[in-house]
Each structure stands twice: as structure tokens, then as C-alpha cells.
């Protein structure tokens, strides 16, 4: 969740859902017409995918996230 605060103002998040990307804790957030999937691989490495929910399915976003190499 710390990484999402660098991309958007966390106080403005309209919807937040905790989830998992592979075995990592993740957060799915919405702000206006944009959505964000954020997860942390290590203390030094966080990932954020920003997308329009109208343009791509949540299932596709999770497939992309799960394909991110860990090493």
C-alpha cells in the first residue's frame, strides 16, 4: 500500500480492496475512472498497474500482475 501513495493521494481513494498477487499482499484501488493494482515484492521493489476498468478486465490485470518476474 505504501507504493500507491506515491502514485495517487491515498486520502482520495474511493474504493479499496485487499487481495493477493501470487503470494504477495496486494491492494486494488479506484479513484475516478482509473484503477490501480499495487503490490510489494520486497522492501525495495513495489509494483503498480494503473488502468481503466472500462478498457480492460480485472481478470486480465491480475494475469499481467502474476506474470511479473520475482527475481
N, C-alpha and C positions, 0 to 999 in steps of 0.2 A: 504494500500500500504506500510505502514511502515514495516510490518512483512516480506514482501517479500525481503526487503533489508537485512534482517538477514540470508536469505537462499541463495540468489544469488546477484551478483553485478548488481544493478539496471541500471547502465550505459550500461550493456551488453545485456539488453532485446531487442529481435529482433521484437517482436510483443506484443502489449498491448491493451487490450480491457476492458473497464469498463462494469460492469454487476451487477446483484443482486443475492444474495443467501438469499432466503426468503426475508425479508425486509431490509437486510444489504447491504451496498455498497460493491462491490467486484471487483476484477481485475483478468483477465485471461491473463497470460503472457507466452511467449515462448522464450526459449533460447536453441539453438541447437536442439537436439532430445528430450528434456524434456519440459514439460508444467507445469504450476503452477496455481492453483486457490487459491486466497488469499482473506480473508475477516476478519473483526474485529467485535467481539461480544460485546466487552466493552474495555475501555482503558487498562485493564489488560489482556485481552484474545483475541488473534488473531489465526486464523486457516490457514494453508497452506497445500494443497494437491499437491504433486509432482507426475507426471505420464508421461507415454509415450503415445503420441497421437496415435501411431500405435497399441498399445496394448489394449486401452480402449476408448470408445466413449466419447465425450464431454457431451452428454446427461447422461451417466452413472455417470460421475464425478459430475455433478450438482445434481443428485439424492442422491449421497453419501453426498455431502455437505449439502443438505437440510435436511438430517436425523440427523445431529449433534444436540444433545440436547442443548438448550439455557440456561437452569437453572443449 
